[in-house]
Amino acid sequence: MSASLALTHLVPLAKEVDENKVTPGVLGFIVFAVMALAVWGLMKSMNRQLGRVDFKEDADPKAEPVGKATSGSTGTGSGSGGKASPAEG
């Protein structure tokens, strides 16, 4: 009984819709919702894949080795056999 009453109230509303007006309708909403879910799934997958990436870089073979001291650097003290002594203080 209430369903038929609801339909009688909706029929006049449907006739008030402008025939010359174009709206996306239900199909447009479904397409938009599917696209939103796809983007959400892709973002979740990308986040998971980026979490697995190891960002440690290999040493550049052309670069100077870390152990060699350059003219402007302060490294190990001279005469210590290449080992740094602990700071005294």
CORQUIQUI-V335722 format. One line per field, one symbol per residue. phi: phi as a letter, one per 40 degrees, with the letter a starting at -180 (. if undefined). burial: I if it has 24 or more other C-alpha atoms within 12 Angstrom, else O. A space follows every 50 residues. Layout:
phi->???
burial->???
//
This chain:
phi->.ccccccccccccccccccccbbcgccccccccccccccccccccccccc ccccccccccccccdccccccbcbbcccgcggbccccba
burial->OOOOOOOOOOOOOOOOOOOOOOOOOOOOOOOOOOOOOOOOOOOOOOOOOO OOOOOOOOOOOOOOOOOOOOOOOOOOOOOOOOOOOOOOO
//
